[in-house]
């Protein structure tokens, strides 16, 4: 019987991020992101360039970057890919930390 917690899949990370960014599921772009990754059942730790995959999906779904909810979902998914221990964090706090992490990475 394994004692280590199971590593979240990419699909689970994206799903969690979408729920945080668009809890009422009213933004079609966020829904599109979730659908795009719903079959990605590999552990997120095995995905090469997860940041690039999420950024590419963002650009395809919303080339003008008009959807703040989608931008938040991508930021949170990217953050959670590396900080899986934060999956149960407060949604507002998670969005804030994810966006702060993006700002640090961009600098």
CNS distance restraints for C-alpha pairs under 8 A (distance, minus, plus):
assign (resid   7 and name CA) (resid  43 and name CA) 5.84 0.50 0.50
assign (resid   7 and name CA) (resid  44 and name CA) 7.26 0.50 0.50
assign (resid   7 and name CA) (resid  45 and name CA) 7.60 0.50 0.50
assign (resid   8 and name CA) (resid  12 and name CA) 6.01 0.50 0.50
assign (resid   8 and name CA) (resid  13 and name CA) 6.55 0.50 0.50
assign (resid   8 and name CA) (resid  43 and name CA) 5.65 0.50 0.50
assign (resid   8 and name CA) (resid  44 and name CA) 6.16 0.50 0.50
assign (resid   8 and name CA) (resid  84 and name CA) 7.42 0.50 0.50
assign (resid   9 and name CA) (resid  13 and name CA) 6.31 0.50 0.50
assign (resid   9 and name CA) (resid  40 and name CA) 6.99 0.50 0.50
assign (resid   9 and name CA) (resid  41 and name CA) 5.25 0.50 0.50
assign (resid   9 and name CA) (resid  42 and name CA) 5.24 0.50 0.50
assign (resid   9 and name CA) (resid  43 and name CA) 4.06 0.50 0.50
assign (resid   9 and name CA) (resid  44 and name CA) 4.86 0.50 0.50
assign (resid  10 and name CA) (resid  14 and name CA) 6.17 0.50 0.50
assign (resid  10 and name CA) (resid  37 and name CA) 7.21 0.50 0.50
assign (resid  10 and name CA) (resid  40 and name CA) 5.68 0.50 0.50
assign (resid  10 and name CA) (resid  41 and name CA) 6.26 0.50 0.50
assign (resid  10 and name CA) (resid  42 and name CA) 6.30 0.50 0.50
assign (resid  10 and name CA) (resid  43 and name CA) 6.08 0.50 0.50
assign (resid  10 and name CA) (resid  44 and name CA) 4.55 0.50 0.50
assign (resid  10 and name CA) (resid  47 and name CA) 7.75 0.50 0.50
assign (resid  10 and name CA) (resid  81 and name CA) 7.59 0.50 0.50
assign (resid  11 and name CA) (resid  15 and name CA) 5.97 0.50 0.50
assign (resid  11 and name CA) (resid  34 and name CA) 7.66 0.50 0.50
assign (resid  11 and name CA) (resid  37 and name CA) 5.36 0.50 0.50
assign (resid  11 and name CA) (resid  38 and name CA) 5.00 0.50 0.50
assign (resid  11 and name CA) (resid  39 and name CA) 6.41 0.50 0.50
assign (resid  11 and name CA) (resid  40 and name CA) 5.01 0.50 0.50
assign (resid  11 and name CA) (resid  41 and name CA) 5.89 0.50 0.50
assign (resid  11 and name CA) (resid  42 and name CA) 8.00 0.50 0.50
assign (resid  12 and name CA) (resid  16 and name CA) 6.05 0.50 0.50
assign (resid  12 and name CA) (resid  38 and name CA) 7.95 0.50 0.50
assign (resid  12 and name CA) (resid  41 and name CA) 7.97 0.50 0.50
assign (resid  13 and name CA) (resid  17 and name CA) 6.17 0.50 0.50
assign (resid  13 and name CA) (resid  44 and name CA) 7.63 0.50 0.50
assign (resid  13 and name CA) (resid  77 and name CA) 5.81 0.50 0.50
assign (resid  13 and name CA) (resid  80 and name CA) 6.41 0.50 0.50
assign (resid  13 and name CA) (resid  81 and name CA) 6.64 0.50 0.50
assign (resid  13 and name CA) (resid  87 and name CA) 7.91 0.50 0.50
assign (resid  14 and name CA) (resid  18 and name CA) 6.07 0.50 0.50
assign (resid  14 and name CA) (resid  33 and name CA) 7.71 0.50 0.50
assign (resid  14 and name CA) (resid  34 and name CA) 6.18 0.50 0.50
assign (resid  14 and name CA) (resid  37 and name CA) 6.89 0.50 0.50
assign (resid  14 and name CA) (resid  73 and name CA) 7.55 0.50 0.50
assign (resid  14 and name CA) (resid  74 and name CA) 7.85 0.50 0.50
assign (resid  14 and name CA) (resid  77 and name CA) 5.26 0.50 0.50
assign (resid  15 and name CA) (resid  19 and name CA) 6.27 0.50 0.50
assign (resid  15 and name CA) (resid  34 and name CA) 5.77 0.50 0.50
assign (resid  15 and name CA) (resid  38 and name CA) 7.59 0.50 0.50
assign (resid  16 and name CA) (resid  20 and name CA) 6.30 0.50 0.50
assign (resid  16 and name CA) (resid  77 and name CA) 7.62 0.50 0.50
assign (resid  16 and name CA) (resid  87 and name CA) 7.26 0.50 0.50
assign (resid  17 and name CA) (resid  21 and name CA) 6.13 0.50 0.50
assign (resid  17 and name CA) (resid  73 and name CA) 5.02 0.50 0.50
assign (resid  17 and name CA) (resid  74 and name CA) 7.27 0.50 0.50
assign (resid  17 and name CA) (resid  76 and name CA) 5.29 0.50 0.50
assign (resid  17 and name CA) (resid  77 and name CA) 5.06 0.50 0.50
assign (resid  17 and name CA) (resid  80 and name CA) 7.79 0.50 0.50
assign (resid  18 and name CA) (resid  22 and name CA) 5.74 0.50 0.50
assign (resid  18 and name CA) (resid  23 and name CA) 7.40 0.50 0.50
assign (resid  18 and name CA) (resid  30 and name CA) 6.08 0.50 0.50
assign (resid  18 and name CA) (resid  31 and name CA) 7.47 0.50 0.50
assign (resid  18 and name CA) (resid  33 and name CA) 7.79 0.50 0.50
assign (resid  18 and name CA) (resid  34 and name CA) 6.63 0.50 0.50
assign (resid  18 and name CA) (resid  70 and name CA) 7.83 0.50 0.50
assign (resid  18 and name CA) (resid  73 and name CA) 5.08 0.50 0.50
assign (resid  18 and name CA) (resid  77 and name CA) 7.91 0.50 0.50
assign (resid  19 and name CA) (resid  23 and name CA) 4.75 0.50 0.50
assign (resid  19 and name CA) (resid  24 and name CA) 7.86 0.50 0.50
assign (resid  19 and name CA) (resid  25 and name CA) 7.43 0.50 0.50
assign (resid  20 and name CA) (resid  73 and name CA) 7.17 0.50 0.50
assign (resid  20 and name CA) (resid  76 and name CA) 7.98 0.50 0.50
assign (resid  20 and name CA) (resid  91 and name CA) 5.28 0.50 0.50
assign (resid  20 and name CA) (resid  92 and name CA) 7.83 0.50 0.50
assign (resid  20 and name CA) (resid  94 and name CA) 7.99 0.50 0.50
assign (resid  20 and name CA) (resid  95 and name CA) 7.60 0.50 0.50
assign (resid  21 and name CA) (resid  30 and name CA) 7.94 0.50 0.50
assign (resid  21 and name CA) (resid  69 and name CA) 5.36 0.50 0.50
assign (resid  21 and name CA) (resid  70 and name CA) 7.16 0.50 0.50
assign (resid  21 and name CA) (resid  72 and name CA) 5.61 0.50 0.50
assign (resid  21 and name CA) (resid  73 and name CA) 5.05 0.50 0.50
assign (resid  21 and name CA) (resid  76 and name CA) 7.83 0.50 0.50
assign (resid  21 and name CA) (resid  91 and name CA) 7.71 0.50 0.50
assign (resid  21 and name CA) (resid  95 and name CA) 7.34 0.50 0.50
assign (resid  22 and name CA) (resid  26 and name CA) 6.80 0.50 0.50
assign (resid  22 and name CA) (resid  27 and name CA) 6.68 0.50 0.50
assign (resid  22 and name CA) (resid  30 and name CA) 6.97 0.50 0.50
assign (resid  22 and name CA) (resid  69 and name CA) 6.05 0.50 0.50
assign (resid  22 and name CA) (resid  73 and name CA) 7.72 0.50 0.50
assign (resid  25 and name CA) (resid  30 and name CA) 7.60 0.50 0.50
assign (resid  25 and name CA) (resid  31 and name CA) 6.89 0.50 0.50
assign (resid  27 and name CA) (resid  31 and name CA) 6.52 0.50 0.50
assign (resid  27 and name CA) (resid  67 and name CA) 7.91 0.50 0.50
assign (resid  27 and name CA) (resid  69 and name CA) 7.01 0.50 0.50
assign (resid  27 and name CA) (resid  70 and name CA) 7.82 0.50 0.50
assign (resid  28 and name CA) (resid  32 and name CA) 6.07 0.50 0.50
assign (resid  29 and name CA) (resid  33 and name CA) 6.33 0.50 0.50
assign (resid  29 and name CA) (resid  61 and name CA) 6.26 0.50 0.50
assign (resid  29 and name CA) (resid  62 and name CA) 6.93 0.50 0.50
assign (resid  29 and name CA) (resid  67 and name CA) 7.08 0.50 0.50
assign (resid  29 and name CA) (resid  70 and name CA) 6.04 0.50 0.50
assign (resid  30 and name CA) (resid  34 and name CA) 6.36 0.50 0.50
assign (resid  30 and name CA) (resid  69 and name CA) 6.69 0.50 0.50
assign (resid  30 and name CA) (resid  70 and name CA) 5.03 0.50 0.50
assign (resid  30 and name CA) (resid  73 and name CA) 6.91 0.50 0.50
assign (resid  31 and name CA) (resid  35 and name CA) 6.20 0.50 0.50
assign (resid  32 and name CA) (resid  36 and name CA) 6.02 0.50 0.50
assign (resid  32 and name CA) (resid  61 and name CA) 7.07 0.50 0.50
assign (resid  33 and name CA) (resid  37 and name CA) 6.52 0.50 0.50
assign (resid  33 and name CA) (resid  57 and name CA) 7.02 0.50 0.50
assign (resid  33 and name CA) (resid  58 and name CA) 7.58 0.50 0.50
assign (resid  33 and name CA) (resid  61 and name CA) 7.34 0.50 0.50
assign (resid  33 and name CA) (resid  70 and name CA) 7.78 0.50 0.50
assign (resid  34 and name CA) (resid  38 and name CA) 5.83 0.50 0.50
assign (resid  36 and name CA) (resid  57 and name CA) 7.94 0.50 0.50
assign (resid  42 and name CA) (resid  46 and name CA) 6.85 0.50 0.50
assign (resid  42 and name CA) (resid  47 and name CA) 7.42 0.50 0.50
assign (resid  43 and name CA) (resid  47 and name CA) 7.20 0.50 0.50
assign (resid  44 and name CA) (resid  50 and name CA) 7.80 0.50 0.50
assign (resid  44 and name CA) (resid  81 and name CA) 6.20 0.50 0.50
assign (resid  45 and name CA) (resid  81 and name CA) 7.36 0.50 0.50
assign (resid  49 and name CA) (resid  53 and name CA) 6.41 0.50 0.50
assign (resid  50 and name CA) (resid  54 and name CA) 6.22 0.50 0.50
assign (resid  50 and name CA) (resid  78 and name CA) 7.15 0.50 0.50
assign (resid  50 and name CA) (resid  81 and name CA) 7.49 0.50 0.50
assign (resid  51 and name CA) (resid  55 and name CA) 6.08 0.50 0.50
assign (resid  51 and name CA) (resid  78 and name CA) 5.80 0.50 0.50
assign (resid  52 and name CA) (resid  56 and name CA) 5.92 0.50 0.50
assign (resid  53 and name CA) (resid  57 and name CA) 6.19 0.50 0.50
assign (resid  54 and name CA) (resid  58 and name CA) 6.14 0.50 0.50
assign (resid  54 and name CA) (resid  74 and name CA) 6.17 0.50 0.50
assign (resid  54 and name CA) (resid  77 and name CA) 7.81 0.50 0.50
assign (resid  54 and name CA) (resid  78 and name CA) 7.15 0.50 0.50
assign (resid  55 and name CA) (resid  59 and name CA) 6.27 0.50 0.50
assign (resid  55 and name CA) (resid  74 and name CA) 7.16 0.50 0.50
assign (resid  56 and name CA) (resid  60 and name CA) 6.25 0.50 0.50
assign (resid  57 and name CA) (resid  61 and name CA) 6.00 0.50 0.50
assign (resid  58 and name CA) (resid  62 and name CA) 5.79 0.50 0.50
assign (resid  58 and name CA) (resid  63 and name CA) 7.23 0.50 0.50
assign (resid  58 and name CA) (resid  65 and name CA) 7.74 0.50 0.50
assign (resid  58 and name CA) (resid  70 and name CA) 7.28 0.50 0.50
assign (resid  58 and name CA) (resid  71 and name CA) 7.39 0.50 0.50
assign (resid  58 and name CA) (resid  74 and name CA) 6.99 0.50 0.50
assign (resid  59 and name CA) (resid  63 and name CA) 4.56 0.50 0.50
assign (resid  59 and name CA) (resid  64 and name CA) 7.67 0.50 0.50
assign (resid  59 and name CA) (resid  65 and name CA) 7.29 0.50 0.50
assign (resid  62 and name CA) (resid  66 and name CA) 6.67 0.50 0.50
assign (resid  62 and name CA) (resid  67 and name CA) 7.04 0.50 0.50
assign (resid  65 and name CA) (resid  71 and name CA) 7.28 0.50 0.50
assign (resid  67 and name CA) (resid  71 and name CA) 6.34 0.50 0.50
assign (resid  68 and name CA) (resid  72 and name CA) 6.13 0.50 0.50
assign (resid  69 and name CA) (resid  73 and name CA) 6.10 0.50 0.50
assign (resid  70 and name CA) (resid  74 and name CA) 6.13 0.50 0.50
assign (resid  71 and name CA) (resid  75 and name CA) 6.14 0.50 0.50
assign (resid  72 and name CA) (resid  76 and name CA) 5.98 0.50 0.50
assign (resid  72 and name CA) (resid  95 and name CA) 6.39 0.50 0.50
assign (resid  72 and name CA) (resid  98 and name CA) 7.89 0.50 0.50
assign (resid  72 and name CA) (resid  99 and name CA) 7.35 0.50 0.50
assign (resid  73 and name CA) (resid  77 and name CA) 5.98 0.50 0.50
assign (resid  74 and name CA) (resid  78 and name CA) 6.05 0.50 0.50
assign (resid  75 and name CA) (resid  79 and name CA) 6.12 0.50 0.50
assign (resid  75 and name CA) (resid  95 and name CA) 7.52 0.50 0.50
assign (resid  75 and name CA) (resid  98 and name CA) 5.45 0.50 0.50
assign (resid  75 and name CA) (resid  99 and name CA) 6.08 0.50 0.50
assign (resid  75 and name CA) (resid 102 and name CA) 6.89 0.50 0.50
assign (resid  76 and name CA) (resid  80 and name CA) 5.96 0.50 0.50
assign (resid  76 and name CA) (resid  94 and name CA) 6.88 0.50 0.50
assign (resid  76 and name CA) (resid  95 and name CA) 6.04 0.50 0.50
assign (resid  76 and name CA) (resid  98 and name CA) 5.16 0.50 0.50
assign (resid  76 and name CA) (resid  99 and name CA) 7.59 0.50 0.50
assign (resid  77 and name CA) (resid  81 and name CA) 6.04 0.50 0.50
assign (resid  78 and name CA) (resid  82 and name CA) 7.01 0.50 0.50
assign (resid  78 and name CA) (resid  98 and name CA) 7.71 0.50 0.50
assign (resid  79 and name CA) (resid  83 and name CA) 5.91 0.50 0.50
assign (resid  79 and name CA) (resid  98 and name CA) 5.37 0.50 0.50
assign (resid  79 and name CA) (resid 101 and name CA) 7.33 0.50 0.50
assign (resid  80 and name CA) (resid  84 and name CA) 4.92 0.50 0.50
assign (resid  80 and name CA) (resid  85 and name CA) 7.78 0.50 0.50
assign (resid  80 and name CA) (resid  86 and name CA) 6.61 0.50 0.50
assign (resid  80 and name CA) (resid  87 and name CA) 6.66 0.50 0.50
assign (resid  83 and name CA) (resid  87 and name CA) 7.82 0.50 0.50
assign (resid  86 and name CA) (resid  94 and name CA) 7.61 0.50 0.50
assign (resid  89 and name CA) (resid  93 and name CA) 7.06 0.50 0.50
assign (resid  89 and name CA) (resid  94 and name CA) 6.08 0.50 0.50
assign (resid  90 and name CA) (resid  94 and name CA) 5.94 0.50 0.50
assign (resid  91 and name CA) (resid  95 and name CA) 6.19 0.50 0.50
assign (resid  92 and name CA) (resid  96 and name CA) 6.24 0.50 0.50
assign (resid  93 and name CA) (resid  97 and name CA) 6.11 0.50 0.50
assign (resid  94 and name CA) (resid  98 and name CA) 5.97 0.50 0.50
assign (resid  95 and name CA) (resid  99 and name CA) 6.12 0.50 0.50
assign (resid  96 and name CA) (resid 100 and name CA) 6.13 0.50 0.50
assign (resid  97 and name CA) (resid 101 and name CA) 6.08 0.50 0.50
assign (resid  98 and name CA) (resid 102 and name CA) 6.31 0.50 0.50
assign (resid  99 and name CA) (resid 103 and name CA) 6.24 0.50 0.50
assign (resid 100 and name CA) (resid 104 and name CA) 6.29 0.50 0.50
assign (resid 101 and name CA) (resid 105 and name CA) 6.21 0.50 0.50
assign (resid 102 and name CA) (resid 106 and name CA) 6.11 0.50 0.50
assign (resid 103 and name CA) (resid 107 and name CA) 6.32 0.50 0.50
